[in-house]
Amino acid sequence: MIYLGYGSLNESQAWSDSRWQRDVTGERYYQTRQSFFFKVSYRHQF
């Protein structure tokens, strides 16, 4: 199968010590990246 799509990456971030901290357990998620993606997968059965 071949997949082609467009998506975004949402990460949990918080402002601390004058910079953004990633992977912080919080209630809000922020969109950090957007891009096209291409994925190829296969399933081989014996």
N, CA and C of each residue as an Amber inpcrd file, in Angstrom:
protein
   138
   0.8260000  -1.1580000   0.0000000   0.0000000   0.0000000   0.0000000
   0.8820000   1.2370000   0.0000000   0.3980000   2.2540000  -0.6280000
   1.1150000   3.5190000  -0.6880000   0.2020000   4.6110000  -0.1500000
   0.7440000   5.4120000   0.7590000  -0.0040000   6.5110000   1.3550000
   0.6970000   7.8180000   1.0200000  -0.0650000   8.8090000   0.6500000
   0.4350000  10.1610000   0.4360000  -0.5530000  11.0860000   1.1210000
  -0.0590000  11.9690000   1.9650000  -0.9890000  12.8190000   2.6960000
  -0.3370000  14.0720000   3.2180000  -1.1090000  14.8110000   3.9590000
  -0.6720000  16.0570000   4.5620000  -1.1300000  16.0340000   6.0080000
  -0.2400000  16.3590000   6.9180000  -0.6150000  16.2990000   8.3170000
   0.1630000  17.2760000   9.1640000  -0.1650000  17.2870000  10.4220000
   0.5030000  18.1800000  11.3570000   0.9530000  17.3970000  12.5840000
   1.9550000  17.9200000  13.2510000   2.4810000  17.3350000  14.4780000
   2.0920000  18.2420000  15.6300000   1.4130000  17.6920000  16.6130000
   0.9960000  18.4430000  17.7880000   1.7810000  17.9350000  18.9870000
   2.3780000  18.8720000  19.7240000   3.1930000  18.5050000  20.8750000
   2.7220000  19.2590000  22.1090000   2.9140000  18.6370000  23.2480000
   2.6190000  19.2860000  24.5160000   3.8290000  20.1360000  24.8920000
   3.5960000  21.4330000  25.0850000   4.6890000  22.3450000  25.4170000
   4.2450000  23.3000000  26.5040000   5.2260000  23.8130000  27.2410000
   4.9400000  24.8120000  28.2690000   6.0850000  25.8140000  28.3000000
   5.7720000  27.0460000  28.6610000   6.7780000  28.1070000  28.7420000
   7.3810000  28.0860000  30.1340000   8.7110000  27.8870000  30.1900000
   9.3920000  27.8170000  31.4700000  10.8340000  28.2830000  31.3040000
  11.3230000  29.0490000  32.2400000  12.7150000  29.5350000  32.2240000
  13.0490000  30.2590000  30.9170000  12.1650000  31.1010000  30.4550000
  12.3550000  31.9400000  29.2580000  12.5110000  31.1460000  27.9650000
  11.9830000  29.9390000  27.9220000  12.0050000  29.1490000  26.6830000
  10.9250000  28.0880000  26.7250000  10.6300000  27.4910000  25.5730000
   9.6320000  26.4320000  25.4650000  10.2290000  25.1130000  25.9160000
   9.5080000  24.3920000  26.7260000   9.8990000  23.0610000  27.1910000
   9.0010000  22.0430000  26.4960000   9.5810000  21.0250000  25.8690000
   8.8050000  19.9710000  25.2090000   8.5090000  18.8330000  26.1600000
   7.5510000  18.0150000  25.7520000   7.1610000  16.8070000  26.5000000
   6.7700000  17.1130000  27.9380000   6.0780000  18.2090000  28.1140000
   5.5760000  18.5780000  29.4290000   4.1330000  18.1020000  29.5130000
   3.8110000  17.4560000  30.5990000   2.4360000  17.0010000  30.7670000
   1.5670000  18.2210000  31.0270000   0.7080000  18.4850000  30.0780000
  -0.1700000  19.6390000  30.2080000  -1.4760000  19.3880000  29.5050000
  -2.3340000  20.3640000  29.5780000  -3.6510000  20.2200000  28.9830000
  -3.6830000  20.6970000  27.5360000  -2.7230000  21.5040000  27.1260000
  -2.7640000  22.0930000  25.7960000  -1.6990000  21.4830000  24.8940000
  -2.0960000  21.2750000  23.6540000  -1.1740000  20.8040000  22.6340000
  -1.0760000  21.8860000  21.5750000   0.1280000  22.1200000  21.0760000
   0.3690000  23.1530000  20.0820000   0.8490000  22.5150000  18.7880000
   0.3760000  23.0480000  17.6880000   0.8010000  22.5620000  16.3780000
   2.1980000  23.0930000  16.1190000   3.1610000  22.1900000  15.9500000
   4.5500000  22.6180000  15.7970000   5.0640000  22.4690000  14.3720000
   4.5230000  21.5370000  13.6020000   5.0000000  21.3280000  12.2250000
   3.8590000  20.8810000  11.3370000   3.9670000  21.2340000  10.0660000
   3.0370000  20.7610000   9.0430000   3.8640000  20.2900000   7.8630000
   3.4680000  19.1820000   7.2580000   4.2220000  18.7060000   6.1000000
   3.4340000  17.6260000   5.3540000   3.9060000  17.3680000   4.1500000
   3.4010000  16.2410000   3.3720000   4.1390000  14.9980000   3.8180000
   3.5060000  13.8420000   3.7190000   4.2060000  12.6120000   4.0610000
   3.9300000  11.5560000   3.0040000   4.8520000  10.6340000   2.9180000
   4.7890000   9.5270000   1.9780000   5.1380000   8.2760000   2.7530000
   4.3040000   7.2490000   2.6490000   4.5310000   6.0140000   3.4010000
   4.2370000   4.8290000   2.5020000   5.1220000   3.8730000   2.5420000
   4.9380000   2.6290000   1.7990000   4.9710000   1.4950000   2.8160000
   3.9830000   0.6300000   2.7500000   3.9740000  -0.5180000   3.6550000
   3.5670000  -1.7650000   2.8820000   3.9790000  -2.8750000   3.4050000
   3.6450000  -4.1470000   2.7430000   3.4070000  -5.1970000   3.8170000
   2.7250000  -6.2290000   3.4270000   2.4970000  -7.3610000   4.3120000
   2.7910000  -8.6220000   3.5140000   3.7250000  -9.3520000   3.9920000
   4.1200000 -10.5860000   3.3080000   3.6810000 -11.7670000   4.1800000
   2.9020000 -12.6480000   3.6190000   2.4200000 -13.8040000   4.3460000
   3.0310000 -15.0690000   3.7750000   3.4610000 -15.9300000   4.6560000
   4.0030000 -17.2140000   4.2230000   2.9330000 -18.2760000   4.2610000
